């Protein structure tokens, strides 16, 4: 099972859409609020070069894939959601 982390902020509409999509499809995830966690915000910026959320990190078998925004087709492919 992949390790899924979502970088979010409380006011992000697309973050809520990703979380709802994951809940509907039984995807376990860790949520990190970058507005409250400066270290996580810096980690996200270092990974992507940007400050916008949501950023979704999916790690599996030592390989990390990063999805910026609520890109449902890419998330479905990476997480094998039908």
C-alpha positions as CSV (number, residue, x, y, z in Angstrom):
1,X,0.0,0.0,0.0
2,X,1.4,3.4,-0.9
3,X,2.3,6.1,1.6
4,X,0.1,9.1,0.7
5,X,0.7,12.6,2.1
6,X,-1.4,15.6,1.2
7,X,-0.1,19.1,1.8
8,X,-3.1,21.4,2.5
9,X,-4.4,24.6,4.0
10,X,-7.7,25.0,5.7
11,X,-9.2,27.3,3.1
12,X,-8.2,25.2,0.0
13,X,-11.3,24.0,-1.9
14,X,-9.3,21.6,-4.0
15,X,-7.7,20.1,-0.9
16,X,-11.1,19.2,0.4
17,X,-12.0,17.7,-3.0
18,X,-8.9,15.5,-2.9
19,X,-9.7,14.4,0.7
20,X,-13.3,13.5,-0.3
21,X,-12.1,11.6,-3.3
22,X,-9.6,9.6,-1.2
23,X,-12.2,8.9,1.5
24,X,-14.7,7.7,-1.1
25,X,-12.1,5.4,-2.5
26,X,-10.7,4.2,0.9
27,X,-7.3,5.7,0.3
28,X,-5.4,6.1,3.6
29,X,-3.5,9.4,3.7
30,X,-1.6,11.7,6.0
31,X,-2.7,15.4,5.9
32,X,-0.2,18.2,6.6
33,X,-1.4,21.7,7.1
34,X,1.3,23.9,5.6
35,X,-0.2,27.0,7.0
36,X,0.6,25.7,10.5
37,X,3.7,23.6,9.8
38,X,6.6,25.7,8.4
39,X,8.9,22.7,8.0
40,X,6.3,20.8,6.0
41,X,5.7,24.0,3.8
42,X,9.5,24.1,3.1
43,X,9.5,20.4,2.3
44,X,6.6,20.9,-0.1
45,X,8.3,23.9,-1.8
46,X,11.6,22.0,-2.1
47,X,9.8,19.1,-3.8
48,X,7.7,21.1,-6.2
49,X,9.2,24.6,-6.5
50,X,5.8,26.1,-5.8
51,X,3.7,27.2,-2.8
52,X,0.2,26.3,-4.1
53,X,-1.8,23.4,-2.6
54,X,-2.9,20.7,-2.7
55,X,0.3,18.8,-3.3
56,X,0.0,15.0,-3.0
57,X,3.0,12.8,-2.5
58,X,2.6,9.1,-3.2
59,X,5.5,6.9,-2.2
60,X,5.6,3.2,-3.1
61,X,8.5,0.8,-3.3
62,X,11.0,3.6,-2.7
63,X,9.7,5.7,-5.6
64,X,7.9,9.0,-5.0
65,X,5.4,10.6,-7.4
66,X,4.2,14.1,-6.7
67,X,0.8,15.4,-8.0
68,X,0.1,19.1,-8.0
69,X,-3.6,20.0,-7.7
70,X,-6.6,17.7,-7.8
71,X,-5.6,15.8,-11.0
72,X,-8.1,13.0,-10.6
73,X,-7.0,10.9,-13.6
74,X,-3.4,10.9,-12.5
75,X,-4.3,10.1,-8.9
76,X,-6.5,7.2,-10.1
77,X,-3.7,5.8,-12.2
78,X,-1.1,6.1,-9.4
79,X,-3.4,4.6,-6.8
80,X,-5.1,2.0,-9.0
81,X,-8.5,3.5,-8.5
82,X,-11.1,2.2,-10.9
